[in-house]
Amino acid sequence: MKTLILNGWAASKAAWSLCGFAKDEDSRILTYIEQLDGEAEKALDEAGKAIVVGWSMGGSSALRLAMTRPGKIKGLVLVAATARMMEANNWSGMSERRLKAFEAGFKLTGGEGLFGTPEGRPNPYERDTDERLARGLAYLKETDLRLGLIDLLSSGKAKFPVWIFQSEKDGIVRPENAKFLAAVFPQAKVEMISGTEHALPVAIPERIDAAVRSIG
């Protein structure tokens, strides 16, 4: 079964290096820039049907595919995914202050040791140009998929299996996001993760791998 892997903001392919499914011949990893350029939609259309795995910003892209192409999704694995990144009225998200600290910390370190990367595991991030990073941050600030996902729930078209992985102490994607996604996808299996933060692909690769294999 084909697997489309949608990476997070500023993330590298190393983010998935511990996940067995990412090494399969039919797996493809798309960067956050490729997602912004519409490559996720093109890849899913070309695949015909695929398992879609999305982490962080890639989780937002995966949700967008679920809304626009539900019939093409074999299964959906959401890893620290959110319908809206920034905080709003009655929505637990990232504050502007936190976003600026997030950006500054990344530029200073290249993500090394940040966001709950376990010691001895690969850094899932990579340095990029300011222009490209700014494009991704603009998407994170502006995107709000909540109404579209509520429409998807009402349509009854989201019949595919869904897994939701969310850290209980993620400071980037707040844990409350998982509750919203679980309501949108009542068939979802939800795993709340303790002891780590945002870098779940390198923190719990075996659990994500098992979820993907259970669908395929």
VENSULJO-V404054 format. One line per field, one symbol per residue. phi: phi as a letter, one per 30 degrees, with the letter a starting at -180 (. if undefined). A space follows every 50 residues. Layout:
phi->???
This chain:
phi->.dbcccddeidcddecdccdddcdeccbccdddedddidddddddddiaa dccbcheddddddddddcbddccdabccchcbdadddaeibdbddedddd deddddddciidiciiddeicdddcbdbdedddddddddddcdbcddddd ddeddiddcddbcbcbddbddccdededddddddcdddcccccciaccdd ecdbedddeddddddd
